[in-house]
Amino acid sequence: MDITEVRIYPVDDNEKLKAFATVTFEDVFVVRDLKIIKGNNGLFVAMPSKKCKDGSFKDTAHPLTNDFRKVLEDKVLAEYEQRSTQTEDISAD
């Protein structure tokens, strides 16, 4: 399954949450509200989730294999880094 578009929506006022992402698959299916989070070991992508009655969270959409999770995370983080670099370049002008 090809990822055909990644859109990044930066969050400025949060120390850990850096951005939201929307990912389009093969130009026919969209998943919104992936989160780019700064953790202890660097950035990672959290899948969209909902809060359960017991207070825990359950992913509403997620990859079924570790291989595809890596592909998805790499593509989302690369787009985030590219956008961050572009924003820094604009701010420097």
C-alpha positions, 0 to 999 in steps of 0.5 A: 500500500502506497502512502501518497500524501502526508500533511503536517499540522504543527503544534506550537504550545506543547512541549511533547506534542510537536504536530498532528499528521494526516496520511492519504493511502493510494489517493483513496483512504485518509487517516487523520490525527496521527501525533508526532511526539517528542519522547525520551528517545526522540520523535515518534508517531502515535496512532489516532486513538480514543479514550475508553471508559476505564481511562485507557486509550485504544488505537482507532487505526494502526498498521498490522505489521512492524514493517509497515509501521516503520514505513509509515513512521519514516514517511511521516517523520521525514515530512515533519523534518522537511516542514520544520526545516522549511519553517526555520529557513523562512524564519531566518529571512 
